[in-house]
């Protein structure tokens, strides 16, 4: 077992079976390739045996040499990500070359057992703190971390448990290093309850797999992008009776490609806009401005305050006790739709709901790169 295989089984046991038991490969993904490329470059940066880091020129030359190009939809997208990687590595080098130290471990590969279940993994970097304890770092190249994830994430818990089991030293610090923003999100070592919860999850997941329990767990957003959807039993009858276009219809094929290219351009523009927006917000924050003007546009920086709760059940219980439960209730249209379509629901209720509404079918067009 590994953190990724356990997470995949919990997401969808059927997908786990396709990947780890049937050995059916998934399509390459550009974000995996990008993350791998930056990780390999930082492995080169910290992999020296003397306390002198590679120069920026050496780091970028190595980055170009080890670049993983699989999964990008076109040359434009690949060039965009390559440039982003160069930016990350340049700023990383500028920040850390001056206080460089040789880590305790780089890409530390571990294997141990939990109640007879083999567990394996790889840690990006392990440092030694001044007090002799260990610091565990995991690099992240994707989006910002979700609120609350740092304190409970099972991946860092597994890394702590592996280090303390195999290296004979206590972990004092756990860090997710968000590379695009050069932000180090630190947390203290996990307590016994989280470690025990991880061990129980490892053992229970292994038991479920041994018993060959691979029932699919469909979810709309996850299934939409799943490579195994065409062979998944949940979707085996999807589209039965529907008519598909044949190859050799140039007018229809041209429309499909034009639509796909337009969607791709939109996604690329969104990614660029997000990047520039982050730079603009940082510049406004630095100057303590809330508004700025360009030649053609005005930018206003506002603060959105929201609460995030880990235990929503307890929150609702408190609200209910206070007698204000009705103030947070809202009708959920998707659940009402399911009631109307569910043949096991009371026919009288379905009839009354049907009289109150109108069944409307709206075509939904989806497209993905070939």
N, C-alpha and C positions, 0 to 999 in steps of 0.2 A: 504494500500500500504506500501511497504518497499523498501529499496534500492535494494535488490536482486530481488524482484518481478518486479519492474520497469525496471531494467536492463534486466531481462529475456524477458519481453514483447517487449522491443526495439530490442533485439536480434532476437526473433522469436515469434510472437503472438500465433502461433499454439502450440508451446512448452509450452508457458504460460498456455494455455487452458488445455493441457494434465496434467500439474502439479498442478495448483491451482484450476481449476474448476472441471475437471474430477477426480482429486485426484489419479492419477496413479503414484505410487512411482517409483523413479529412482533407479538404482543399487547403492549400497554403493561404494564410491570411497576412495581409501586409502589416498589420499592427504587431503580429508575432515576429515577423521578420525584422521590423524596425527595432523592437525591444531587444531581440537577440543581437543585432548589430551593435547597439549602444552598450549592452552588457559585455560583449566581447572586447570592445574598445577599452572599457574600464578595467576589465581583467588584465589587459595589456598594460594599462597605466599603473596598476597596483601590483603587478606580477614581478616586479624587479626584486633583486636580492640585496640591493644596497639602498641606503636612504636618499637616493637622488632620483627624482621622477623623470620619465621621458619628457622631452621638450614638446611644446605644442605642435611643432612641425612633425615630429615623430608620431605623436598621438593621432593626428589627422591623417597622416600617410597610412598608418596601420588601419584606421577606420575605413579608409577607401579600399584597402586590400581585403579586409574581411567582410565587407558589406554583403548582406544577404538580400537578394533582389526578388525572391519568390513572393507571389501573392499580390503584387501591385497591378492595378487595372490597366495602367498605361505608363509611358515614360514620364509624362507630366507629373503624375502623382508620386512616382518614385523619386524624381528630382526634388519635389517639394519636401518629402520626408528626409531625403539625404541632407538637404540644406538645414532642416531642423536639427538633425543629429549633429551636424557641424557646429551649429549655434550652441547646443547643449554642452558639447565637449569643450568648446572654446571657453565658455563661461565657467564650466566646472574646473578646467585647468587653471584659469585665472584665480579661482577661489581657493583651490586646495594645493596647488604646487608649492606655495610658500610655506605651508605648515605640513608638508608631506611626511608621512611615516610609513614604514613597511608594516602591513597588517599582520595579525596573528595567522589568519588564513584568508586566502582568496579562492572563491568558488569551492567552499568546503563541502565535499561529498560525504554523506553519512549513511550508515545502515545500522539499525538496531532492531530489537524485538519488543513488542508489547504483548505480554501474555501469549507468547508463541507466534504472534503475527509479525512478519517481517515488514519493516518500515524503512523507506529510503527517501532521500531528498538532497538538495544542494543549496547552500547558503551563499549569497553573493559575497559577503565579507564579514569577517569576525575580527574585531580589534580587542586589545587589552587595555582596560582602564587603569588609571593611576593607582587604584586600590587593589589591583590584581584581578578584579572581576572582568567578565567578558561583555563586550558590546556587539550585538548582532544587528547587521544592516541588510535590508532588502531594497534593491533599486526598483522604482516604478517609473515607467515612461508614458503611462496613459493619462486618463483624466484625473482630476483632483480626487482625493480620498473621501469616501462618504463619511458623514459625521458619526462618531462613535465607533468606527471600525477599528481604529488603532488600539483601543483598550481591550477589545475582545477577539480580534482576528485570530483564527485557528492556525494560520500559517506561522505567525510569529510565536505562538504557543508551542507548536511542534519544533520550531528551530531552537527555542529555549530548552525544551525537554531533551532534544538531541545533544546539544552542547553540554548540558549538565550531566547527561548520562555517559557521554563518551570522552569528554575532555577534562573531567574532574575539577571544574571550576564553576563557581556560581555566575549566572548571567545577571549583570546589573542594569542593563539598558537594552531596549528593543527599539529599532528605528526603521520606519518606512522613509526612504529618501526619494522624494518626488523630483525627478531630474528636470523636467521642463521648467519648473519654477525654482529649482535649486533650494527646495525647502525640506528640512529634516524634521519629520514628525516623530518625536521621541515618547516612549512610555517606559515606566518602570517594569521590572520583572513580574511575570505572572504569579499569582498566588496559587495555592494548592487546588482550590475548586475548579479553576479553568483547566489546569493540567489534568485533573481527574476526569473532567468532562471530555477532554480530547482523547484520553486513553480509552474511555468507554465508547466513544464514537468510532475509534479505530477498530476495536474488537467487534462491536455490533455490526459495522459495515462489512467486515470480513466474514462474519457469520452469515449475513444475508447473501453475500456473493457465493459462499460455499453451498448454500441451500438453493442456488440458482434462481433467485427471485429477481427477475428482470422486467417487472411490469413498467410500461412507459408512464411518464408523468407529463402529459401535454400541457403546455402553456403557450398562448398565442404568440407572444413576442419571441420566446426562445425557439419555438418550433419554426417560426417564419424563416430563420436564418440557419437552421440545422441542415448539415450536409446529408444526414441520413433520412431526411423526410421522405424521399421517394421509395425507400424500402421499409419504412416504419409501419408496423401493423395498424397504428392509429389512422394512417392516411391511405391505406391500401385501396379503399373504395372511393377516395376523393376524385371527383371529376367523372364518375361513372355516368355514361350517357352523354357527356359533353362532347362537343365537336371541336377538334383542334385543327389548326391550319396546316396544310401540307407544305413541304419544301418546294420552292419554285414559284412563289407568289411575290414578285419583286416589289410591288406597291406596298403590300402589307409589311414585308421585311424592312423596307426603308423607313416606314413609320415606327416600327419597333426600335430600330437602331437610333433614329432621331430622338425618340423619347428617352431611351437609355442614356444617350450622350448628354441630353439636357439635365437629367437627374444627376449624372456624374459631375457636370459642371457646377450644379447647385451645391453638391456636397463639398466639392473642393473650395468653392467660394465661402461656404459656411465655416470650414476649417480655418481659412485665411482670416476671415472676419473675427473669429474667436481669438485667434492669436494676436491680432492688432488691437482688439478690444482689451485684452489683458494688459498689453503694453500701455495703452491710453489710460486705463484705470490706475495703473501703478504710477504713471507720471502725474496724474491729477492728485493722487493721494500724497505723493512726495511734496508737491507744492501747496497742499492743503486747499485745493480748488474744488468747487463742485460744478463748475461750468467752464467750457472753453469753446472758442469759435474758430472755424476754418473758413476758407474762401466760399465754400458751398454748403457747409453743414455746421450744426451746433451739437455739442455733446454735453449731456447733463449726467452727473454722477449722483445717484441716490442710494440710500441704504435700505435694504429689504430685511426686516427683522422677522424671524419665524422661530418657532420652537420645534425641536425634534425630540421625540420620546422613544426610549428603547422598549419599555414595557407598556404597550398601549392598553392592555387589559386592565392594569392597575389604574391607569389614568381615567378610563371610562367608569371604573368602579367608584372612584372618588367623585366624579361628576354626577353619577347616579345618586350617590349618598347625599349630595348637596341639593338634589331636586332640580337640576338644570339640564338633565339629560336631553330633553326635547330641543334645547337650543343648539345642540351639535348634530342633530339628526338631519339627514338629507336623503331624498329619494334617489335610489341608484337605478338608472335606466337599464344597464345591462342585466341586473338581477330580475327586473320586471320582465324583460324580454324572455329570459330563460323560463320564467313562470308560465308565460303565455304559450311557449313552444313545448313545454314538458308535458307529455301525455300522462304521466303518473300523478300530476297535480289534480286536485278536485275539479271535475268537469264544470261544475257550477261557477267556481271562481274563474276558470279560464274563459267561460262564456261571458261573464260580466266584464272581464278585462278586455275581451275582444270587442264588446259593444262600445267600450270607452275609447278605443283606439283604431288605428288604421294600419294595416300591414303594408309597409313600403319597402321595396327592394331597390337598393342603390348599388350600381356597379362600382366595384373597387379594382383599380388597375395597379398591379405591382410589377416591378421590373428589377432585374439584377444583372450585373455584368456577366458576359459569357467568357 
